[in-house]
C-alpha cells in the first residue's frame, strides 16, 4: 500500500490577499482578494486592526499580535501561520508575510504584506 498526498485546489485555495497599514493614520487597505478571504464583497466593510483581529482564531491572536507589534518596532519581515474565520464562521489556515516601510528617521510608517490561504493536503490510500 502506498500513500500519496493530493492537493485540492479550488478558487478559495488560490486566493492571496494584499494588505497595507498606514501606521500614523491607522488606515488599512485590503485588496479585493483580501476581502474575499474573509468572506466579504470588496469594499463592503472598512478594514481595521480590530476587524483583522476578530477574524483570527482565539488561540492564535497572541502570536499574530506579537508578530505585528514586532514589525511596528523594527520593520523586519516576518511570516506567521495562523487560523482565521471568514464572515460565515468557516475556519481557514493562512500564512501572513509582511514587512515594515520606514521613513528617513527609521520609524515604521507602513506595514505591507500578503495573506495566503494555506493549501490543504489530505492523504489518500492507494493500491
Secondary structure, 3 states (H helix, E strand, C coil): CEEEEEECCCHHHHCEEEEEEECCCCEEEECHHHHHHCCCCCCCCCCCHHHHHHCECHHHHHHHHHHHHHHHHHCCCEEEEEEEECCCCCEEEEEEEEEEEECCCCCEEEEEEEEEECCCEEEEEEC
